[in-house]
Amino acid sequence: MSENERWPIEPGDYMLGSPESPLAISTLSDEELFGLLAKRMDRGKYAILGMTRTQNIGVEKLVRNVAANPRITLLALVGRDSEEAPVAPVILELSRRGLDDGLGLLVGGRRVRLSNLSPEEVDEFRRRVQVVDLSGSRDPEVILRIADGLSAPRGPTAAPTRSSPARYVKLEALDDPDVVLDSRGFFIIYVDRARSRIICEHYDPLGRKTAEISGTSAKAIYKTAIRMGLLSRLDHAAYLGRELARAECSLSTGEEYVQDRA
């Protein structure tokens, strides 16, 4: 990758390591293990260490980031997976079979759509990246030893795949019967610690990404979203303001930010 190419190309729950490492690690939904490895693991042993929380948007962001870095040839899945919607089987099935014509795949009798992955990204991921399934393994010592064996640098392969972000799938619905969805869509908020920014992504009701607003001020991001007409409900506006304020606090204090976790 050239110096002016931004990587990772998607924000998320991750830490960056060595740009020369061939190893990416996902602790799936295991926050405790992520924290342990982040503290104890030599950053020279991995290119990126992060979490993958959801079967759709989470997997899409992981695959896009891995496919965009030509040095990454190994993806290790470790830690506790979600019981309700496990992520590891989706990644393994994508690696084995790719996507069908409807940009989806069948996993455990359930269809998962990955609408935001281009054919080129999927092909690059399947061609270059070997998935090492250690899901369920939570012993840091075991994982550190395995990572030592996987992290020997290798030469870059083909040039990275670059495709502009286009369509994104929906988030899973909250189990609250009283929730009334905003007709203009929903937001996903991240704290990008590598760049010291808050990232606020907007998706339309069909799950397609329509905007990405970044900044360091919750107030400025909030006003930009209003100015763009991305909100139609007062309760949704209040929710967005509250979450952005939490993200700004996290950015300044260094504490973890997870959306919807008060």
Contacts in CASP RR format, 6 or more apart in sequence:
PFRMAT RR
TARGET T0000
AUTHOR 0000-0000-0000
METHOD contacts of the structure
MODEL  1
MSENERWPIEPGDYMLGSPESPLAISTLSDEELFGLLAKRMDRGKYAILG
MTRTQNIGVEKLVRNVAANPRITLLALVGRDSEEAPVAPVILELSRRGLD
DGLGLLVGGRRVRLSNLSPEEVDEFRRRVQVVDLSGSRDPEVILRIADGL
SAPRGPTAAPTRSSPARYVKLEALDDPDVVLDSRGFFIIYVDRARSRIIC
EHYDPLGRKTAEISGTSAKAIYKTAIRMGLLSRLDHAAYLGRELARAECS
LSTGEEYVQDRA
1 7 0 8 1.000
1 68 0 8 1.000
1 69 0 8 1.000
1 70 0 8 1.000
1 160 0 8 1.000
5 160 0 8 1.000
5 162 0 8 1.000
7 65 0 8 1.000
7 68 0 8 1.000
7 69 0 8 1.000
7 160 0 8 1.000
8 14 0 8 1.000
8 16 0 8 1.000
8 48 0 8 1.000
8 65 0 8 1.000
8 68 0 8 1.000
8 69 0 8 1.000
9 64 0 8 1.000
9 65 0 8 1.000
9 68 0 8 1.000
9 162 0 8 1.000
9 165 0 8 1.000
10 60 0 8 1.000
10 61 0 8 1.000
10 64 0 8 1.000
10 65 0 8 1.000
10 165 0 8 1.000
11 61 0 8 1.000
11 190 0 8 1.000
11 192 0 8 1.000
11 199 0 8 1.000
11 201 0 8 1.000
12 50 0 8 1.000
12 61 0 8 1.000
12 190 0 8 1.000
12 192 0 8 1.000
13 34 0 8 1.000
13 50 0 8 1.000
13 51 0 8 1.000
13 53 0 8 1.000
13 190 0 8 1.000
14 48 0 8 1.000
14 49 0 8 1.000
14 50 0 8 1.000
14 51 0 8 1.000
14 65 0 8 1.000
15 38 0 8 1.000
15 43 0 8 1.000
15 48 0 8 1.000
15 49 0 8 1.000
15 50 0 8 1.000
15 193 0 8 1.000
16 43 0 8 1.000
16 47 0 8 1.000
16 48 0 8 1.000
16 194 0 8 1.000
17 43 0 8 1.000
17 44 0 8 1.000
17 46 0 8 1.000
17 47 0 8 1.000
17 48 0 8 1.000
17 49 0 8 1.000
18 43 0 8 1.000
18 44 0 8 1.000
18 45 0 8 1.000
18 46 0 8 1.000
18 47 0 8 1.000
19 47 0 8 1.000
19 71 0 8 1.000
20 44 0 8 1.000
20 47 0 8 1.000
20 71 0 8 1.000
20 153 0 8 1.000
21 44 0 8 1.000
21 45 0 8 1.000
21 46 0 8 1.000
21 47 0 8 1.000
21 71 0 8 1.000
21 72 0 8 1.000
21 151 0 8 1.000
21 153 0 8 1.000
22 47 0 8 1.000
22 71 0 8 1.000
22 72 0 8 1.000
22 73 0 8 1.000
22 74 0 8 1.000
22 150 0 8 1.000
22 151 0 8 1.000
22 152 0 8 1.000
22 153 0 8 1.000
22 154 0 8 1.000
22 155 0 8 1.000
23 45 0 8 1.000
23 46 0 8 1.000
23 47 0 8 1.000
23 72 0 8 1.000
23 74 0 8 1.000
23 75 0 8 1.000
23 76 0 8 1.000
23 147 0 8 1.000
23 150 0 8 1.000
23 151 0 8 1.000
24 46 0 8 1.000
24 47 0 8 1.000
24 48 0 8 1.000
24 49 0 8 1.000
24 62 0 8 1.000
24 65 0 8 1.000
24 66 0 8 1.000
24 69 0 8 1.000
24 72 0 8 1.000
24 74 0 8 1.000
24 75 0 8 1.000
24 76 0 8 1.000
24 129 0 8 1.000
25 37 0 8 1.000
25 46 0 8 1.000
25 48 0 8 1.000
25 49 0 8 1.000
25 50 0 8 1.000
25 75 0 8 1.000
25 76 0 8 1.000
25 78 0 8 1.000
25 147 0 8 1.000
26 50 0 8 1.000
26 51 0 8 1.000
26 52 0 8 1.000
26 62 0 8 1.000
26 75 0 8 1.000
26 76 0 8 1.000
26 77 0 8 1.000
26 78 0 8 1.000
26 87 0 8 1.000
26 91 0 8 1.000
27 33 0 8 1.000
27 34 0 8 1.000
27 37 0 8 1.000
27 49 0 8 1.000
27 50 0 8 1.000
27 51 0 8 1.000
27 78 0 8 1.000
27 79 0 8 1.000
28 51 0 8 1.000
28 52 0 8 1.000
28 53 0 8 1.000
28 77 0 8 1.000
28 78 0 8 1.000
28 79 0 8 1.000
28 80 0 8 1.000
28 81 0 8 1.000
28 82 0 8 1.000
28 86 0 8 1.000
28 87 0 8 1.000
28 88 0 8 1.000
28 135 0 8 1.000
29 51 0 8 1.000
29 52 0 8 1.000
29 53 0 8 1.000
29 80 0 8 1.000
29 81 0 8 1.000
29 82 0 8 1.000
29 87 0 8 1.000
30 51 0 8 1.000
30 78 0 8 1.000
30 79 0 8 1.000
30 80 0 8 1.000
30 81 0 8 1.000
30 138 0 8 1.000
31 51 0 8 1.000
31 256 0 8 1.000
33 78 0 8 1.000
33 79 0 8 1.000
33 80 0 8 1.000
33 138 0 8 1.000
33 140 0 8 1.000
33 143 0 8 1.000
34 49 0 8 1.000
34 50 0 8 1.000
34 51 0 8 1.000
36 140 0 8 1.000
37 49 0 8 1.000
37 140 0 8 1.000
37 143 0 8 1.000
37 144 0 8 1.000
38 49 0 8 1.000
40 140 0 8 1.000
40 144 0 8 1.000
41 49 0 8 1.000
41 144 0 8 1.000
41 147 0 8 1.000
44 151 0 8 1.000
45 147 0 8 1.000
45 148 0 8 1.000
45 151 0 8 1.000
46 147 0 8 1.000
46 151 0 8 1.000
47 69 0 8 1.000
47 71 0 8 1.000
47 72 0 8 1.000
48 65 0 8 1.000
48 66 0 8 1.000
48 69 0 8 1.000
48 72 0 8 1.000
52 58 0 8 1.000
52 59 0 8 1.000
52 61 0 8 1.000
52 62 0 8 1.000
52 87 0 8 1.000
52 91 0 8 1.000
53 82 0 8 1.000
53 87 0 8 1.000
54 85 0 8 1.000
54 87 0 8 1.000
54 171 0 8 1.000
54 172 0 8 1.000
55 85 0 8 1.000
55 86 0 8 1.000
55 87 0 8 1.000
55 90 0 8 1.000
55 107 0 8 1.000
55 112 0 8 1.000
56 112 0 8 1.000
56 113 0 8 1.000
56 114 0 8 1.000
56 169 0 8 1.000
56 170 0 8 1.000
56 171 0 8 1.000
56 172 0 8 1.000
57 116 0 8 1.000
57 168 0 8 1.000
57 169 0 8 1.000
57 171 0 8 1.000
57 188 0 8 1.000
58 87 0 8 1.000
59 87 0 8 1.000
59 90 0 8 1.000
59 91 0 8 1.000
59 94 0 8 1.000
59 112 0 8 1.000
59 114 0 8 1.000
60 114 0 8 1.000
60 116 0 8 1.000
60 117 0 8 1.000
60 168 0 8 1.000
60 169 0 8 1.000
62 75 0 8 1.000
62 91 0 8 1.000
63 91 0 8 1.000
63 94 0 8 1.000
63 114 0 8 1.000
63 117 0 8 1.000
63 121 0 8 1.000
63 122 0 8 1.000
63 125 0 8 1.000
64 116 0 8 1.000
64 117 0 8 1.000
64 121 0 8 1.000
64 165 0 8 1.000
66 72 0 8 1.000
66 75 0 8 1.000
66 125 0 8 1.000
66 129 0 8 1.000
67 121 0 8 1.000
67 122 0 8 1.000
67 124 0 8 1.000
67 125 0 8 1.000
67 128 0 8 1.000
67 129 0 8 1.000
67 160 0 8 1.000
67 161 0 8 1.000
68 121 0 8 1.000
68 160 0 8 1.000
68 161 0 8 1.000
68 162 0 8 1.000
69 160 0 8 1.000
70 128 0 8 1.000
70 156 0 8 1.000
70 157 0 8 1.000
70 158 0 8 1.000
70 159 0 8 1.000
70 160 0 8 1.000
71 153 0 8 1.000
71 154 0 8 1.000
71 155 0 8 1.000
71 156 0 8 1.000
72 128 0 8 1.000
72 129 0 8 1.000
73 128 0 8 1.000
73 129 0 8 1.000
73 130 0 8 1.000
73 154 0 8 1.000
73 157 0 8 1.000
74 129 0 8 1.000
74 130 0 8 1.000
74 132 0 8 1.000
74 150 0 8 1.000
75 91 0 8 1.000
75 129 0 8 1.000
75 130 0 8 1.000
75 131 0 8 1.000
75 132 0 8 1.000
76 132 0 8 1.000
76 134 0 8 1.000
76 143 0 8 1.000
76 146 0 8 1.000
76 147 0 8 1.000
76 150 0 8 1.000
77 87 0 8 1.000
77 88 0 8 1.000
77 91 0 8 1.000
77 92 0 8 1.000
77 131 0 8 1.000
77 132 0 8 1.000
77 133 0 8 1.000
77 134 0 8 1.000
77 135 0 8 1.000
78 134 0 8 1.000
78 135 0 8 1.000
78 136 0 8 1.000
78 137 0 8 1.000
78 138 0 8 1.000
78 143 0 8 1.000
79 134 0 8 1.000
79 135 0 8 1.000
79 136 0 8 1.000
79 137 0 8 1.000
79 138 0 8 1.000
80 136 0 8 1.000
80 138 0 8 1.000
81 87 0 8 1.000
81 88 0 8 1.000
81 135 0 8 1.000
81 136 0 8 1.000
85 172 0 8 1.000
86 135 0 8 1.000
88 133 0 8 1.000
88 135 0 8 1.000
89 107 0 8 1.000
89 108 0 8 1.000
90 105 0 8 1.000
90 107 0 8 1.000
90 112 0 8 1.000
91 131 0 8 1.000
92 131 0 8 1.000
92 133 0 8 1.000
93 105 0 8 1.000
93 106 0 8 1.000
93 107 0 8 1.000
94 105 0 8 1.000
94 114 0 8 1.000
94 122 0 8 1.000
94 125 0 8 1.000
94 126 0 8 1.000
95 125 0 8 1.000
95 126 0 8 1.000
95 129 0 8 1.000
95 131 0 8 1.000
97 105 0 8 1.000
98 105 0 8 1.000
98 122 0 8 1.000
98 126 0 8 1.000
99 105 0 8 1.000
99 114 0 8 1.000
99 117 0 8 1.000
99 119 0 8 1.000
99 122 0 8 1.000
102 113 0 8 1.000
103 113 0 8 1.000
103 114 0 8 1.000
103 115 0 8 1.000
103 117 0 8 1.000
104 111 0 8 1.000
104 112 0 8 1.000
104 113 0 8 1.000
104 114 0 8 1.000
104 115 0 8 1.000
105 111 0 8 1.000
105 112 0 8 1.000
105 114 0 8 1.000
106 112 0 8 1.000
113 169 0 8 1.000
114 169 0 8 1.000
115 167 0 8 1.000
115 168 0 8 1.000
115 169 0 8 1.000
115 207 0 8 1.000
115 208 0 8 1.000
116 165 0 8 1.000
116 166 0 8 1.000
116 167 0 8 1.000
116 168 0 8 1.000
116 169 0 8 1.000
116 209 0 8 1.000
118 161 0 8 1.000
118 163 0 8 1.000
118 166 0 8 1.000
120 161 0 8 1.000
120 163 0 8 1.000
121 161 0 8 1.000
121 163 0 8 1.000
124 158 0 8 1.000
124 160 0 8 1.000
124 161 0 8 1.000
128 157 0 8 1.000
128 158 0 8 1.000
132 146 0 8 1.000
132 150 0 8 1.000
134 143 0 8 1.000
134 146 0 8 1.000
137 143 0 8 1.000
165 209 0 8 1.000
165 212 0 8 1.000
166 208 0 8 1.000
166 209 0 8 1.000
167 207 0 8 1.000
167 208 0 8 1.000
167 209 0 8 1.000
168 201 0 8 1.000
168 203 0 8 1.000
168 207 0 8 1.000
168 208 0 8 1.000
168 209 0 8 1.000
169 207 0 8 1.000
170 203 0 8 1.000
170 206 0 8 1.000
170 207 0 8 1.000
171 186 0 8 1.000
171 188 0 8 1.000
171 203 0 8 1.000
180 233 0 8 1.000
180 235 0 8 1.000
181 205 0 8 1.000
182 231 0 8 1.000
182 232 0 8 1.000
182 233 0 8 1.000
182 236 0 8 1.000
183 205 0 8 1.000
183 232 0 8 1.000
184 204 0 8 1.000
184 205 0 8 1.000
184 229 0 8 1.000
184 230 0 8 1.000
184 231 0 8 1.000
184 232 0 8 1.000
185 202 0 8 1.000
185 203 0 8 1.000
185 204 0 8 1.000
185 205 0 8 1.000
185 207 0 8 1.000
185 230 0 8 1.000
186 202 0 8 1.000
186 203 0 8 1.000
186 205 0 8 1.000
186 207 0 8 1.000
187 200 0 8 1.000
187 201 0 8 1.000
187 202 0 8 1.000
187 203 0 8 1.000
187 225 0 8 1.000
187 230 0 8 1.000
187 240 0 8 1.000
187 243 0 8 1.000
188 200 0 8 1.000
188 201 0 8 1.000
188 203 0 8 1.000
188 259 0 8 1.000
189 198 0 8 1.000
189 199 0 8 1.000
189 200 0 8 1.000
189 201 0 8 1.000
189 243 0 8 1.000
189 244 0 8 1.000
189 247 0 8 1.000
189 257 0 8 1.000
189 259 0 8 1.000
190 198 0 8 1.000
190 199 0 8 1.000
190 201 0 8 1.000
190 247 0 8 1.000
190 257 0 8 1.000
191 197 0 8 1.000
191 198 0 8 1.000
191 199 0 8 1.000
191 247 0 8 1.000
191 250 0 8 1.000
191 251 0 8 1.000
191 257 0 8 1.000
192 198 0 8 1.000
192 199 0 8 1.000
192 214 0 8 1.000
193 251 0 8 1.000
193 254 0 8 1.000
196 216 0 8 1.000
196 251 0 8 1.000
197 214 0 8 1.000
197 215 0 8 1.000
197 216 0 8 1.000
197 251 0 8 1.000
198 214 0 8 1.000
198 215 0 8 1.000
198 216 0 8 1.000
198 218 0 8 1.000
198 221 0 8 1.000
198 244 0 8 1.000
198 247 0 8 1.000
198 248 0 8 1.000
198 251 0 8 1.000
199 212 0 8 1.000
199 213 0 8 1.000
199 214 0 8 1.000
200 212 0 8 1.000
200 213 0 8 1.000
200 214 0 8 1.000
200 221 0 8 1.000
200 225 0 8 1.000
200 240 0 8 1.000
200 244 0 8 1.000
201 209 0 8 1.000
201 211 0 8 1.000
201 212 0 8 1.000
201 213 0 8 1.000
202 209 0 8 1.000
202 210 0 8 1.000
202 211 0 8 1.000
202 212 0 8 1.000
202 213 0 8 1.000
202 225 0 8 1.000
202 228 0 8 1.000
202 230 0 8 1.000
203 209 0 8 1.000
203 210 0 8 1.000
204 210 0 8 1.000
210 230 0 8 1.000
211 225 0 8 1.000
211 228 0 8 1.000
211 230 0 8 1.000
213 221 0 8 1.000
213 224 0 8 1.000
213 225 0 8 1.000
213 228 0 8 1.000
214 221 0 8 1.000
215 221 0 8 1.000
216 248 0 8 1.000
216 251 0 8 1.000
217 248 0 8 1.000
218 241 0 8 1.000
218 244 0 8 1.000
218 245 0 8 1.000
218 247 0 8 1.000
218 248 0 8 1.000
221 244 0 8 1.000
222 240 0 8 1.000
222 241 0 8 1.000
222 244 0 8 1.000
225 231 0 8 1.000
225 240 0 8 1.000
226 237 0 8 1.000
231 237 0 8 1.000
231 240 0 8 1.000
243 259 0 8 1.000
243 260 0 8 1.000
246 257 0 8 1.000
247 257 0 8 1.000
249 255 0 8 1.000
250 256 0 8 1.000
250 257 0 8 1.000
251 257 0 8 1.000
END
